[in-house]
Amino acid sequence: MVTNNVRCLEKWEGKLQIDYNEEWAYLDVLLAARDYIHRGYFLLTHPLAGSVKPNQTPFKSIILSEESLEGAEDFRDLTLIEESIEAYHKFMGNRPLPEWSEKSVEDFRTIDLSLMEGVMANPIMNRR
Amino acid sequence: MKLELGKIYIRDVQFAEKTYVKDGTLYVCKEEIEKLVLEDERLTGARVELARPGESVRISPVKDVIEPRVKVEGNGAVFPGVIGKVGQVGEGRTHALVGATVITCGKIVGFQEGVIDMSGPTAKYTPFSQTNNVCVVIEPADGLETHDYEAAGRMAGLKTAVYVAEAAKNLVPDEIVTYETKPLLEQIAQYPDLPKIGYVHMLQSQGLLHDTYYYGVDAKKFIPTIMYPTEIMDGAIVSGNCVAPCDKVTTYHHLNNPVIEDLYQHHGKDLNFVGVILTNENVFLADKERHSDMVAKLAKYLGLDGLLITEEGYGNPDTDLMMNCKKVTQAGVKVVIITDEFPGRDGKSYSLADAVPEADTMVSCGQGNLIVHFPPMDKLIGTMDYVESQIGGYAGCMNEDGSFDAELQIIIASTIANGFNKLAARTY
């Protein structure tokens, strides 16, 4: 899991290999995921998971695996991550991320954590 | 499956000592609603307020909107598996208080949720400026966890709607509309020369504040299935989605799905409306691959000539939309997608986060990035404390006189991606 959400780190440290950096912006998580894809990893979760747009939430978590679960077409993951990076720049160009209150920031951590909890509860995660 | 929808038209809403309908006016008992909502110990506050078309009233932040409906004849109860017992719905007769809604408002999390203006220049962007709204403003118990608060808010709205709808049970409807879809082979045989058309209804299912329920089942946990279109009219689908006001499909929009309504309008005339395929919008890419395969399989299995697809949300769901579009097209079924757009401020960027060559026919429901001005209103239902951080708002957007500027996406259902609005983007 690549993430900048400390609550994901706290929840799954030791259970998943976690690449966490609290200094990372949303974009940095996308870029880290892109680098893993170039190294042969496959995306398990959609990079833009959640309807909260990239210029609205500071947090992003993405799960990748060395093994593909679905035999997707070549370059699907690379296309998806590049489209996500492009979408990030489009939204940030339109309006940058607001200065959220700590309460809102915590709400955004909760939303991101919840998206990942849904993923972790999926039986497919227990297949390996 | 055949459903008679008895419409009772509501033109006004007033408080009274009991809840009933007389001469097109809905009278509601405030105390009974507040008592009903506060039966849930997760909520410590419930205040009922009314909002009518043309009034200088702003409602914010809105969680869900629900049309009051009650089962009069036939199996089951409205909102099966959530409020009513689990049991098949979609047959018999249902009464609806058309022109009335129940709206739940209250802060669920710090940044989300939308605005409804009952008058002024922004009223035209939401259908709920034209309805008589019973607003329930809720407050959580101290320290209530976000998931529990969302669930409590969802149930408060549904319970109130069911309570209000009881008033419609013994009334003679102003109009009765009959909708019927037969079992597949009979339906195809009824209009053998007309094109067989289906509808793929994609349900938001990504997690907290992004969930939808079908007969009470969390949509992220099901696999694509077939639904009679009339089931949705009895509340088989309930919204638990709170994110992105502009294209959120409220429970009201599920009950009044415009694609289903219009397909029935054309049914037997220029097309044969065969049924609905329900699918979801999960976070897992493996789920997306599996479920889009299944959608294409069902489309082919039903013998469809064409189908319409709607999505809910932006980003992650765009990938489901494109996978569905691509695989259904490759299965030999023609596809039209319906969605709203986020092309950036100049309107020149990609509208969606994903695209495939097969997605060559699309109905646009408008773009959410347009900035509009909201004048001050005399009365506020809810709170404007969060407007700067609501989706579409921004730091400094609020003025001292109560007016503010924000992107269109702050308004409930302004660019809803199933076409229950009046916006579109045109190509010049």
Interface residues (C-beta under 8 A of the other chain):
Chain A: L43 L44 T45 H46 L48 A49 G50 S51 V52 K53 Q56 L69 E70 A72 L80 E83 S84 E86 A87 K90 F91 G93 N94 R95 P98 E99 W100 S101 K103 S104 D107 F108 T110 I111 S114 L115 M116 E117 G118 V119 N122 I124
Chain B: V109 G110 F111 Q112 T146 H147 Q204 Q206 G207 L208 L209 H210 K220 N241 V243 A244 N282 V283 F284 L285 A286 D287 K288 E289 R290 G313 Y314 G315 N316 P317 D318 T319 F342 G344 R345 S349 Y350 A353 D354 A355 N369 E388 S389 I391 Y394 A395
